[in-house]
Amino acid sequence: MTARRARLRVCAVLPKGFVGGAEAWLLSLLDATQRLDVSAVLLEAGPLRGELERRGVPVRVLPVGPRPADLARAAPEVHRVLRRLDPDVVLANGVKAQAAVAVPASVQGVPVVWVKHDYSHDRALARPLGRLATRVVTTGDGVADATGRDDVVLVPPPRPPDPLPRAAAQAELRRRGVPADGAPVLAMLTRLIPYKGVDVAVRALAQPGAAGWRLVVMGSEDPAAPGEARRLRAVARGCGVAGRVHLLGQVPAAGRLLRAVDAVAVLTHPDGRGPGREGAGMAALEAMVAGTPFLALDDGGPVARRAAGGCGVLVGRAEPAAVAAALAGLDAAARERLGARGSALVADHPRAGSCADDLAAVLAEAAGLPGAGTAGGPPLSVVTTVLDEAASVDALLDALLPQLRDDDEVVVVDGGSRDATPSLVRARGRADPRVRLVEDPGAGISRGRNTGVRAARHGTVACTDAGCHPDAGWLDAFRAAAAERRPADLMTGTYRAAHRPGSAVEAAWTAVGYPDPDEARRAGPLVRAYGRAFGRLYDATLPTGRSMAFRRSAWAAAGGFPEHLQTAEDVLFGRAVVAAGGRAVLVRRALVTWQQRESLAATLRMYRSYGRGGGLAGSPLLVGRDAARALAYVAGPLALARGGPAVRTAVVAGAAAYASLPLVRVRRHRLGARAAALVPVVAGLRDLAKAVGCAQGLARRARSRARGADAR
């Protein structure tokens, strides 16, 4: 049996201490997955702690009040808790949870997945809290629209357990004191808090249209509304319907009793304090599974849309007369018709296992660890291109072969080597048939990769280059990502630029010219801001050929690697995959170590070729970056020479900002004072080399287009 990979370490922050709908959603998914290693922080004490601890989840209670000042006071302790737990990712289960954890997590660079269950505080908080989240999950279609994000993932409440047979459910209600006198029964499965509309249903029983109905309410008081049960009983007495109102309190597995009732009501409404309308609506889903119709306010939310689909009755206003009128229209034939329609609509509703997989996948992708906690995965083809690599190809194969399964392969595409590279690869192939040589004389790196992909036997292809040393878990990191139920189309790995001991110049290049793998795990505010302003931040949509994988179908949809480019082809390929509708993820443990060029001149030629590739491609992103840097080197000195104090201050501040992250890297990795002193020199050389290359590429592109126009 294939071993399961290390589980994803998740810190779940939960705002409530009791088990409401949001908490029940999370518990049901935790019960259905083995992929997550969860610890929990509760912002309120209550019975939820016991539910989590019974599942083996360690719990810390950190009481936090509802006001902004309470959240601000709690932020330092939340920061300390995250430091101690050091999770891969935080799950913020609700608005208050996200408000409590978003800033401390952002400061530390811990990714946060916000699960948005309802419409609470949408006007003020949805958009800023959504921007602070790494990913947003919603449990109801449309519930997260106010965040303004286009990457929201829907993970609905899973299909609930099958209901009890009607006779068994009726017997349980009789045991709890509900008479079996033949009167139709309206049920509400809800916490007792005013905005849930239980009082509206109580008053509806006094209306002529609902005179024959009973009301059964299953749910406990919300801590935010102490005394609500007493208030509802007083309302029932005042309306003369106390004998037909049954407040049963918390009933375990209440949804399994819904075949014993004739309708379910979901009456969440605006009251100035609550969310204003129902979110996912677990009670409505349970009613549909039971074949029982439901009433829902016509508020445009997910529950209302389900009702409009023919399995419920829309109520125009949260008023007793409107509810009573809806009940009056629910004769036996209508109830049977609506209930049957509801059952049909949820026949294919996802079970807990698939919902849990979807949640785990979002959490893992947010952490840069797609496939964490999975087992197995598809066979992979590794494609690498070589040209006169006799000095390095054996080392690459030595690193790859121990990572291969029996059904994997390595396809080495030789572009016409004049040294011993082909014979070395053939010898390795004779010793291990998983190694194959494909010869394509004259092929550059792009054409060579395309040749290798076409020759590959498998649907998922990984790429690396000669001169790279894949870490021991490199290939399995990609296999894990491909093992997801819905694998990404493009999987972008990471790389570490090595430098020779004692070489301050190479150490400075490491800090300036290449992203730091540590920053893929913890991208704090400086890393994020620097990446947005200057680039060189890991971006799943901008892969590197040193470490990447993709599905062959995505490669075909993108048109393969652009064969007219010798550099920047990997970035352009990644953007083409995304433009074709593909999904990209970062796989931070797919790490290779790459040895820098042997001399400063070789390094500058490499960067000039990078700039040339961007210019040839005409990429607005790559050309724009190079042009902006070139302009800064011209405008900066002029501004220092001719500008006033404010202008000079701005130039110096900009230069300091540009050097800030490389200097932090020098300090983090203890690269030394000489490397720090060389940072501005190396940055200038790199930028100028790229700018020259970009200008050459743009000129060549213009000449090529002109020749094409003349030919036409």
VMD Tcl script that draws the C-alpha trace (Angstrom):
set ca {
  {0.00 0.00 0.00}
  {1.34 3.45 -0.90}
  {2.35 5.48 2.14}
  {0.45 8.64 2.90}
  {2.48 11.82 2.69}
  {2.97 14.14 5.64}
  {-0.25 15.83 6.64}
  {-0.79 19.55 6.23}
  {-0.44 21.43 9.52}
  {-3.50 23.66 9.89}
  {-4.36 26.16 12.60}
  {-8.15 26.52 12.61}
  {-9.40 29.75 14.18}
  {-13.06 29.52 15.22}
  {-15.06 32.46 16.57}
  {-17.78 30.58 18.47}
  {-17.67 28.16 21.36}
  {-20.84 26.31 20.39}
  {-21.67 24.12 17.40}
  {-23.62 26.17 14.89}
  {-23.85 25.69 11.15}
  {-20.31 26.94 10.40}
  {-18.84 24.74 13.09}
  {-20.85 21.69 12.03}
  {-19.60 22.20 8.46}
  {-15.98 22.14 9.61}
  {-16.44 19.17 11.97}
  {-18.09 17.11 9.24}
  {-15.15 17.73 6.90}
  {-12.53 17.01 9.56}
  {-14.28 13.68 10.15}
  {-13.98 12.86 6.44}
  {-10.28 13.51 5.78}
  {-6.93 12.19 6.95}
  {-4.96 14.87 5.13}
  {-4.96 17.53 7.85}
  {-3.10 17.82 11.15}
  {-5.30 20.39 12.88}
  {-4.86 22.51 15.98}
  {-7.61 24.94 16.96}
  {-7.85 28.37 18.52}
  {-11.32 29.21 19.89}
  {-12.18 32.86 20.38}
  {-14.93 31.86 22.83}
  {-15.26 29.07 25.38}
  {-17.99 26.48 24.94}
  {-18.92 22.90 24.07}
  {-17.16 23.09 20.69}
  {-13.91 22.53 22.57}
  {-15.06 19.07 23.64}
  {-16.16 18.19 20.11}
  {-12.71 19.07 18.79}
  {-10.78 17.35 21.54}
  {-12.78 14.15 21.03}
  {-11.40 14.21 17.49}
  {-7.85 14.52 18.76}
  {-7.57 18.24 17.93}
  {-5.57 20.24 20.49}
  {-7.48 23.37 21.46}
  {-6.44 26.71 22.87}
  {-9.15 29.10 24.07}
  {-8.34 32.77 23.53}
  {-11.42 34.81 24.52}
  {-11.91 37.78 22.21}
  {-14.83 40.19 22.43}
  {-16.88 41.38 19.47}
  {-15.65 44.98 19.25}
  {-12.78 46.24 17.09}
  {-10.90 47.25 20.24}
  {-11.17 43.66 21.52}
  {-9.68 42.35 18.28}
  {-6.85 44.89 18.44}
  {-6.00 43.94 22.03}
  {-5.97 40.24 21.11}
  {-3.65 40.68 18.10}
  {-0.34 40.33 20.02}
  {-1.49 37.08 21.64}
  {-2.74 35.73 18.30}
  {0.69 36.61 16.89}
  {2.40 34.66 19.68}
  {0.13 31.65 19.23}
  {0.92 31.50 15.51}
  {4.63 31.72 16.28}
  {4.37 28.75 18.64}
  {2.20 26.60 16.39}
  {4.10 27.46 13.18}
  {1.36 26.07 10.91}
  {1.59 25.58 7.18}
  {-1.67 27.50 6.81}
  {-4.42 29.11 8.88}
  {-8.12 28.36 8.35}
  {-10.21 31.33 9.51}
  {-13.72 29.94 9.93}
  {-15.90 33.02 9.69}
  {-15.74 36.81 9.67}
  {-14.61 37.32 13.26}
  {-11.95 34.63 12.89}
  {-10.55 36.34 9.79}
  {-10.67 39.75 11.48}
  {-8.73 38.33 14.46}
  {-6.03 36.43 12.56}
  {-5.55 38.24 9.23}
  {-3.11 40.93 10.38}
  {-0.94 38.77 12.70}
  {-0.72 36.10 10.00}
  {0.10 38.67 7.33}
  {2.92 40.10 9.43}
  {4.44 36.62 9.79}
  {3.75 35.62 6.19}
  {1.52 32.70 7.19}
  {-1.02 31.96 4.44}
  {-4.67 32.29 5.48}
  {-7.73 30.66 3.95}
  {-10.88 32.53 4.96}
  {-14.05 30.46 4.98}
  {-16.98 32.85 4.46}
  {-20.26 31.33 5.61}
  {-22.66 34.28 5.55}
  {-23.18 37.93 4.71}
  {-22.14 39.41 8.07}
  {-20.53 42.87 7.84}
  {-20.25 42.63 4.07}
  {-20.40 46.35 3.45}
  {-17.54 47.24 5.78}
  {-15.35 44.15 6.01}
  {-15.79 41.76 3.10}
  {-13.42 43.48 0.71}
  {-10.55 44.34 3.10}
  {-10.69 40.94 4.79}
  {-10.80 39.28 1.38}
  {-7.65 41.14 0.30}
  {-5.82 39.94 3.42}
  {-6.69 36.30 2.72}
  {-4.47 34.07 0.61}
  {-7.57 32.24 -0.60}
  {-11.30 32.56 0.07}
  {-13.67 29.61 0.42}
  {-17.42 29.99 0.59}
  {-20.04 27.50 1.67}
  {-22.85 29.08 -0.32}
  {-22.96 30.15 -3.94}
  {-22.65 33.95 -4.12}
  {-21.97 34.41 -0.40}
  {-18.43 35.69 -1.05}
  {-19.29 38.00 -3.95}
  {-18.73 41.08 -1.78}
  {-15.04 40.22 -1.40}
  {-14.54 41.19 -5.03}
  {-12.31 38.18 -5.65}
  {-12.59 36.03 -8.76}
  {-10.82 32.98 -7.29}
  {-13.36 32.04 -4.61}
  {-13.81 28.28 -4.17}
  {-17.21 26.84 -3.28}
  {-17.11 24.03 -0.70}
  {-20.75 23.49 0.26}
  {-22.02 21.66 3.30}
  {-21.79 17.97 2.42}
  {-24.84 15.84 1.86}
  {-26.17 15.08 5.34}
  {-26.78 11.55 6.62}
  {-29.88 9.85 5.28}
  {-32.97 10.72 7.31}
  {-34.79 8.27 9.52}
  {-37.94 6.64 8.13}
  {-41.03 8.72 8.82}
  {-42.40 6.41 11.49}
  {-39.11 6.30 13.41}
  {-38.71 10.07 13.19}
  {-42.30 10.62 14.40}
  {-41.65 8.31 17.32}
  {-38.59 10.36 18.31}
  {-40.59 13.59 18.19}
  {-43.33 12.01 20.33}
  {-40.66 10.99 22.82}
  {-39.63 14.63 22.97}
  {-43.18 15.80 23.67}
  {-44.58 16.63 20.23}
  {-48.13 15.21 20.00}
  {-48.97 12.91 17.08}
  {-52.44 14.32 16.47}
  {-52.32 14.55 12.69}
  {-51.70 18.33 12.63}
  {-49.15 19.46 10.02}
  {-45.76 20.32 11.55}
  {-43.48 23.20 10.61}
  {-39.89 22.72 11.79}
  {-37.04 25.17 12.28}
  {-33.50 23.90 12.86}
  {-31.72 26.95 14.17}
  {-30.00 28.70 17.01}
  {-32.33 30.86 19.07}
  {-31.42 34.42 18.20}
  {-33.84 37.10 16.97}
  {-32.57 37.43 13.40}
  {-33.36 33.74 12.72}
  {-37.06 34.61 12.64}
  {-38.44 32.02 15.06}
  {-40.73 34.67 16.56}
  {-42.12 35.36 13.07}
  {-43.07 31.69 12.75}
  {-44.63 31.67 16.24}
  {-46.80 34.66 15.38}
  {-47.72 33.09 12.03}
  {-49.48 30.25 13.89}
  {-52.02 32.79 15.14}
  {-52.91 33.76 11.56}
  {-55.90 32.08 9.86}
  {-53.79 30.41 7.15}
  {-51.66 28.55 9.70}
  {-54.29 27.82 12.31}
  {-53.88 24.04 12.08}
  {-50.05 23.91 12.13}
  {-47.61 23.10 14.92}
  {-44.13 24.62 15.21}
  {-41.18 22.47 16.33}
  {-37.91 24.30 16.94}
  {-34.69 22.30 17.35}
  {-31.70 24.34 18.47}
  {-30.15 25.91 21.54}
  {-29.91 29.51 22.60}
  {-27.15 31.57 21.03}
  {-24.83 32.98 23.73}
  {-25.35 36.39 22.10}
  {-29.10 36.21 22.93}
  {-29.49 34.86 26.47}
  {-33.14 34.44 27.46}
  {-34.35 34.07 23.85}
  {-36.21 30.82 24.63}
  {-38.06 32.55 27.47}
  {-38.95 35.44 25.15}
  {-40.28 33.08 22.47}
  {-42.45 31.24 24.99}
  {-43.86 34.58 26.11}
  {-44.61 35.48 22.48}
  {-46.40 32.15 22.03}
  {-48.47 32.70 25.14}
  {-49.34 36.22 24.04}
  {-50.52 34.93 20.66}
  {-52.52 32.09 22.21}
  {-50.49 29.38 20.46}
  {-48.31 28.11 23.34}
  {-49.79 24.61 23.01}
  {-48.66 24.42 19.39}
  {-45.09 25.68 19.85}
  {-42.43 23.16 20.93}
  {-38.93 24.42 21.74}
  {-36.96 21.20 21.99}
  {-33.49 22.66 22.54}
  {-30.43 21.09 20.98}
  {-31.39 17.80 19.30}
  {-28.53 15.58 18.09}
  {-28.79 14.81 14.36}
  {-31.97 16.89 14.14}
  {-31.85 16.81 10.35}
  {-32.51 13.08 10.39}
  {-36.00 13.75 11.85}
  {-37.29 15.88 8.98}
  {-39.39 13.14 7.39}
  {-41.62 13.47 10.42}
  {-42.49 17.10 9.60}
  {-44.44 18.65 6.77}
  {-42.35 21.75 6.07}
  {-39.16 23.48 7.21}
  {-38.78 27.24 7.59}
  {-35.60 29.29 6.99}
  {-36.50 32.85 7.99}
  {-33.19 34.62 8.60}
  {-33.81 38.33 8.06}
  {-32.16 41.73 8.60}
  {-32.43 43.05 12.15}
  {-29.47 45.43 12.27}
  {-27.22 42.92 14.05}
  {-27.15 39.64 12.15}
  {-25.94 38.72 8.66}
  {-29.17 39.90 7.03}
  {-29.87 36.72 5.09}
  {-29.11 33.03 5.25}
  {-25.85 31.68 3.87}
  {-25.50 28.07 2.77}
  {-28.64 27.00 4.64}
  {-27.94 23.56 6.06}
  {-31.54 23.19 7.22}
  {-32.80 23.66 3.66}
  {-30.34 21.04 2.39}
  {-31.46 18.57 5.09}
  {-35.08 19.22 4.13}
  {-34.37 18.48 0.48}
  {-32.60 15.22 1.36}
  {-35.64 14.24 3.46}
  {-38.04 15.11 0.65}
  {-39.64 17.85 2.77}
  {-40.49 21.27 1.29}
  {-39.20 24.43 2.91}
  {-40.10 28.10 3.20}
  {-37.42 30.71 2.50}
  {-37.37 34.48 2.46}
  {-37.08 35.87 -1.05}
  {-33.72 37.58 -0.39}
  {-31.76 36.40 -3.42}
  {-29.46 34.18 -1.35}
  {-28.56 30.52 -1.89}
  {-31.57 29.18 0.03}
  {-33.97 31.42 -1.88}
  {-32.48 30.27 -5.17}
  {-33.01 26.64 -4.16}
  {-36.61 27.36 -3.27}
  {-37.11 29.08 -6.62}
  {-35.86 25.88 -8.26}
  {-39.14 24.19 -7.41}
  {-38.49 22.57 -4.03}
  {-39.74 25.30 -1.72}
  {-41.96 28.32 -1.27}
  {-40.63 31.87 -1.34}
  {-41.92 34.22 1.35}
  {-41.85 37.87 0.36}
  {-41.33 39.38 3.82}
  {-40.37 38.20 7.28}
  {-43.90 38.86 8.52}
  {-46.37 36.47 10.19}
  {-49.08 37.00 7.57}
  {-46.70 36.16 4.70}
  {-45.50 32.98 6.43}
  {-49.08 31.94 7.22}
  {-50.11 32.51 3.59}
  {-47.23 30.30 2.42}
  {-48.29 27.54 4.83}
  {-51.89 27.82 3.66}
  {-50.78 26.92 0.14}
  {-48.92 23.81 1.28}
  {-51.61 21.19 0.96}
  {-50.65 17.51 0.82}
  {-50.27 17.48 -2.97}
  {-48.05 20.57 -2.97}
  {-45.89 19.15 -0.20}
  {-45.40 15.90 -2.11}
  {-44.56 17.69 -5.36}
  {-42.07 20.12 -3.80}
  {-40.47 17.43 -1.64}
  {-39.92 15.14 -4.62}
  {-38.35 17.98 -6.58}
  {-35.99 18.72 -3.68}
  {-34.92 15.09 -3.42}
  {-34.15 15.00 -7.14}
  {-32.11 18.21 -6.99}
  {-29.79 16.90 -4.26}
  {-29.41 13.38 -5.62}
  {-25.86 14.19 -6.77}
  {-24.95 16.59 -3.96}
  {-21.32 15.99 -2.91}
  {-20.64 13.77 0.07}
  {-18.38 14.69 2.96}
  {-15.34 12.97 1.45}
  {-15.30 15.01 -1.74}
  {-16.05 18.27 0.11}
  {-13.21 17.52 2.55}
  {-10.86 16.83 -0.38}
  {-11.78 20.16 -1.94}
  {-11.14 22.04 1.30}
  {-7.85 20.22 1.89}
  {-6.78 21.03 -1.68}
  {-7.41 24.77 -1.20}
  {-5.55 24.78 2.11}
  {-2.63 22.85 0.63}
  {-2.39 25.09 -2.43}
  {-2.46 28.20 -0.24}
  {0.49 26.74 1.68}
  {2.39 25.89 -1.52}
  {2.05 22.19 -0.67}
  {-0.54 20.80 -3.09}
  {-1.13 17.13 -2.49}
  {-0.07 17.23 1.17}
  {-1.53 14.26 3.02}
  {-2.34 12.32 -0.15}
  {-1.02 8.92 -1.16}
  {0.11 7.73 -4.57}
  {-0.24 9.79 -7.69}
  {0.12 9.33 -11.45}
  {3.24 8.17 -13.31}
  {5.43 11.05 -14.44}
  {7.69 11.78 -17.38}
  {10.72 13.96 -16.66}
  {11.95 15.94 -19.69}
  {15.33 17.63 -19.77}
  {17.19 19.17 -22.69}
  {20.96 18.96 -23.09}
  {23.66 20.33 -25.31}
  {27.30 19.48 -24.58}
  {26.50 18.60 -20.96}
  {28.92 15.70 -20.51}
  {30.20 17.30 -17.32}
  {26.79 17.48 -15.66}
  {24.33 15.00 -17.20}
  {25.45 12.05 -15.04}
  {24.99 14.10 -11.87}
  {21.48 15.05 -12.97}
  {20.52 11.44 -13.69}
  {22.08 10.31 -10.41}
  {19.76 12.73 -8.61}
  {16.66 11.75 -10.63}
  {16.82 7.96 -10.84}
  {16.32 7.26 -7.10}
  {13.15 9.35 -7.27}
  {11.54 7.39 -10.12}
  {8.84 4.79 -9.66}
  {8.89 1.75 -11.91}
  {6.38 3.39 -14.27}
  {8.14 6.77 -14.47}
  {10.65 7.81 -17.13}
  {13.33 10.36 -17.94}
  {13.38 11.70 -21.51}
  {16.69 13.39 -22.36}
  {16.51 15.48 -25.52}
  {19.90 16.18 -27.07}
  {20.10 19.18 -29.38}
  {23.23 18.06 -31.23}
  {25.98 17.69 -28.65}
  {29.54 17.40 -29.94}
  {30.87 15.95 -26.72}
  {30.13 12.64 -24.98}
  {26.66 13.62 -23.76}
  {24.66 11.26 -26.08}
  {26.86 8.26 -25.36}
  {26.63 8.87 -21.61}
  {22.83 8.99 -21.78}
  {22.68 5.87 -23.95}
  {24.82 4.02 -21.42}
  {22.46 5.06 -18.64}
  {19.50 3.89 -20.74}
  {21.05 0.47 -21.23}
  {21.48 0.15 -17.48}
  {17.99 1.52 -16.71}
  {15.30 1.43 -19.43}
  {13.44 4.27 -17.71}
  {16.05 6.60 -19.24}
  {15.50 7.41 -22.92}
  {17.57 9.53 -25.30}
  {15.79 11.50 -28.01}
  {18.05 13.27 -30.49}
  {16.88 16.45 -32.19}
  {19.91 18.17 -33.77}
  {19.65 21.93 -33.81}
  {16.91 22.06 -31.22}
  {17.09 24.89 -28.72}
  {15.65 24.61 -25.26}
  {12.04 25.36 -26.30}
  {11.97 23.03 -29.28}
  {13.81 20.41 -27.27}
  {11.19 20.53 -24.51}
  {8.39 20.26 -27.05}
  {10.13 17.27 -28.63}
  {10.48 15.66 -25.22}
  {6.85 16.24 -24.30}
  {5.70 14.69 -27.57}
  {7.91 11.66 -26.88}
  {6.75 11.32 -23.26}
  {4.52 8.40 -22.36}
  {2.60 10.01 -19.51}
  {0.03 12.72 -19.08}
  {1.98 14.68 -16.47}
  {5.44 16.00 -17.41}
  {8.10 17.52 -15.15}
  {11.02 19.58 -16.43}
  {14.43 20.46 -15.09}
  {17.74 21.42 -16.64}
  {21.23 19.99 -16.72}
  {23.28 21.84 -14.15}
  {20.45 21.57 -11.62}
  {20.40 19.18 -8.69}
  {16.83 18.18 -7.74}
  {16.34 17.69 -4.00}
  {15.43 14.18 -2.87}
  {11.70 14.93 -2.73}
  {11.54 16.98 -5.93}
  {9.64 14.54 -8.13}
  {7.31 13.36 -5.37}
  {6.33 16.97 -4.68}
  {5.06 17.22 -8.25}
  {3.46 13.77 -8.01}
  {1.65 14.87 -4.86}
  {0.30 17.95 -6.65}
  {-0.86 15.75 -9.52}
  {-2.57 13.40 -7.04}
  {-5.20 16.00 -6.13}
  {-8.75 15.18 -7.16}
  {-8.66 18.24 -9.43}
  {-4.95 18.68 -10.21}
  {-3.61 21.98 -11.47}
  {-2.57 22.37 -15.09}
  {0.74 24.06 -14.29}
  {2.87 23.24 -11.23}
  {5.66 25.72 -10.58}
  {8.57 24.52 -8.48}
  {11.31 26.46 -6.73}
  {15.07 26.69 -7.00}
  {18.00 27.72 -4.88}
  {20.96 29.51 -6.46}
  {24.13 28.07 -4.96}
  {27.33 30.05 -4.55}
  {30.88 28.91 -3.99}
  {32.18 29.36 -0.44}
  {34.18 32.53 -0.11}
  {32.81 34.17 -3.26}
  {31.25 37.44 -2.12}
  {30.25 38.27 -5.69}
  {28.26 35.05 -6.10}
  {26.75 35.53 -2.65}
  {25.59 38.99 -3.70}
  {24.11 37.54 -6.91}
  {22.26 34.99 -4.77}
  {20.68 37.80 -2.75}
  {19.93 40.09 -5.69}
  {19.18 37.97 -8.70}
  {17.14 35.00 -7.55}
  {14.13 34.34 -5.33}
  {14.73 32.78 -1.93}
  {12.99 29.42 -1.30}
  {12.44 30.42 2.34}
  {10.19 33.21 1.08}
  {7.93 30.70 -0.65}
  {6.91 29.45 2.81}
  {6.78 32.74 4.71}
  {6.27 35.74 2.45}
  {6.05 38.60 4.94}
  {5.04 42.19 4.19}
  {8.48 43.20 2.85}
  {8.66 40.19 0.53}
  {5.15 40.78 -0.80}
  {5.63 44.52 -1.29}
  {9.02 44.02 -2.95}
  {7.60 41.37 -5.25}
  {4.74 43.59 -6.35}
  {7.05 46.53 -6.98}
  {10.13 44.88 -8.44}
  {9.33 41.24 -9.23}
  {11.45 38.25 -8.17}
  {8.70 36.87 -5.96}
  {7.59 33.28 -6.51}
  {4.55 33.37 -8.77}
  {2.84 30.16 -9.86}
  {1.97 31.71 -13.23}
  {5.63 32.55 -13.98}
  {7.41 29.18 -13.91}
  {11.08 28.45 -14.28}
  {12.30 25.69 -16.56}
  {14.65 24.62 -13.79}
  {11.67 23.22 -11.84}
  {8.19 22.90 -13.29}
  {5.55 20.34 -14.21}
  {2.38 20.45 -16.26}
  {-0.35 18.34 -17.76}
  {0.16 17.47 -21.40}
  {-3.36 18.68 -22.16}
  {-2.41 22.13 -20.81}
  {0.81 22.10 -22.83}
  {-1.19 21.40 -25.98}
  {-3.78 24.08 -25.17}
  {-0.99 26.64 -24.69}
  {0.62 25.71 -28.02}
  {3.73 24.28 -26.36}
  {6.86 26.24 -25.54}
  {7.50 29.19 -27.89}
  {10.22 27.83 -30.17}
  {11.36 31.22 -31.45}
  {12.69 32.01 -27.95}
  {15.85 30.71 -26.30}
  {15.19 32.49 -23.00}
  {12.05 33.66 -21.16}
  {10.31 30.75 -22.88}
  {9.28 29.24 -19.54}
  {7.59 32.45 -18.35}
  {5.77 32.91 -21.65}
  {4.68 29.27 -21.58}
  {3.26 29.70 -18.08}
  {1.31 32.78 -19.07}
  {-0.01 30.96 -22.15}
  {-1.24 28.06 -19.99}
  {-3.13 30.47 -17.75}
  {-4.46 32.46 -20.73}
  {-5.83 29.21 -22.16}
  {-7.85 28.69 -18.97}
  {-5.34 26.57 -17.05}
  {-4.83 26.74 -13.30}
  {-1.35 27.25 -11.83}
  {-0.09 26.34 -8.35}
  {3.19 26.81 -6.55}
  {4.89 23.60 -5.35}
  {7.47 24.93 -2.94}
  {8.99 21.55 -2.04}
  {9.79 20.82 -5.70}
  {13.18 22.38 -5.06}
  {16.30 22.17 -7.17}
  {19.72 23.65 -6.50}
  {21.27 25.50 -9.42}
  {24.93 26.38 -9.62}
  {25.59 29.91 -10.80}
  {27.61 30.69 -13.92}
  {31.36 30.23 -13.72}
  {32.24 33.93 -14.16}
  {30.82 37.43 -13.91}
  {30.91 37.75 -17.71}
  {28.93 34.53 -18.11}
  {26.36 35.73 -15.58}
  {25.94 39.05 -17.39}
  {25.54 37.23 -20.72}
  {22.85 35.09 -19.12}
  {20.91 38.14 -17.91}
  {21.34 39.84 -21.27}
  {19.83 36.75 -22.89}
  {16.92 36.88 -20.41}
  {16.24 40.47 -21.42}
  {16.55 39.56 -25.10}
  {13.99 36.80 -24.68}
  {11.48 39.17 -23.07}
  {12.02 41.70 -25.86}
  {11.65 39.09 -28.60}
  {8.44 37.87 -27.01}
  {7.10 41.40 -26.70}
  {5.85 40.54 -23.21}
  {4.40 43.71 -21.63}
  {5.28 42.37 -18.18}
  {8.93 41.55 -18.92}
  {9.59 44.52 -21.20}
  {7.85 46.88 -18.79}
  {10.02 45.77 -15.88}
  {13.26 46.11 -17.84}
  {12.26 49.48 -19.26}
  {11.28 50.82 -15.85}
  {14.61 49.80 -14.35}
  {16.56 51.34 -17.25}
  {14.60 54.57 -16.90}
  {15.34 54.65 -13.17}
  {19.10 54.47 -13.84}
  {18.81 57.46 -16.16}
  {16.34 59.53 -14.18}
  {17.80 58.83 -10.75}
  {21.18 60.50 -11.23}
  {19.56 63.46 -13.02}
  {17.13 63.89 -10.13}
  {19.99 63.77 -7.61}
  {21.95 66.35 -9.58}
  {19.16 68.78 -10.37}
  {16.28 68.06 -8.01}
  {15.40 69.76 -4.77}
  {15.64 68.23 -1.29}
  {12.30 66.45 -1.58}
  {13.23 64.91 -4.95}
  {16.65 63.79 -3.68}
  {15.03 62.26 -0.60}
  {12.58 60.36 -2.81}
  {15.41 59.03 -5.01}
  {17.42 57.87 -2.02}
  {14.33 56.27 -0.48}
  {13.60 54.46 -3.74}
  {17.17 53.15 -3.97}
  {17.01 52.00 -0.34}
  {13.74 50.22 -1.01}
  {15.25 48.53 -4.06}
  {18.17 47.23 -1.99}
  {16.09 46.35 1.06}
  {15.11 42.74 0.40}
  {18.51 41.67 -0.99}
  {20.13 43.11 2.15}
  {17.65 41.25 4.33}
  {18.58 38.05 2.49}
  {22.27 38.73 3.07}
  {21.60 39.05 6.78}
  {19.23 36.06 6.93}
  {21.73 33.72 5.31}
  {24.81 35.33 6.90}
  {26.44 36.04 3.56}
  {28.77 38.64 5.00}
  {29.57 42.34 4.83}
  {31.38 42.10 1.49}
  {28.27 40.58 -0.14}
  {26.15 43.35 1.39}
  {28.47 46.01 -0.01}
  {28.27 44.43 -3.46}
  {24.45 44.35 -3.54}
  {23.99 47.74 -5.30}
  {26.81 46.98 -7.75}
  {25.40 43.57 -8.66}
  {21.87 44.97 -8.94}
  {23.05 47.67 -11.33}
  {24.99 45.24 -13.50}
  {22.08 42.81 -13.65}
  {19.55 45.50 -14.56}
  {21.70 47.09 -17.22}
  {22.51 43.71 -18.79}
  {18.80 42.89 -18.96}
  {17.96 46.33 -20.36}
  {20.57 45.95 -23.13}
  {19.25 42.49 -23.95}
  {15.65 43.73 -23.93}
  {16.54 46.52 -26.38}
  {18.27 44.00 -28.64}
  {15.26 41.71 -28.48}
  {12.82 44.50 -29.27}
  {14.96 45.60 -32.21}
  {15.15 42.06 -33.56}
  {11.40 41.67 -33.10}
  {10.77 44.90 -35.01}
  {13.05 43.80 -37.86}
  {11.33 40.42 -38.04}
  {7.91 42.06 -38.20}
  {9.08 44.46 -40.87}
  {10.40 41.59 -43.00}
  {7.07 39.81 -42.54}
  {5.18 42.90 -43.64}
  {7.40 43.27 -46.73}
  {6.85 39.62 -47.63}
  {3.10 40.14 -47.54}
}
mol new
graphics top color blue
foreach p $ca { graphics top sphere $p radius 0.5 }
foreach p [lrange $ca 0 end-1] q [lrange $ca 1 end] { graphics top cylinder $p $q radius 0.2 }
display resetview
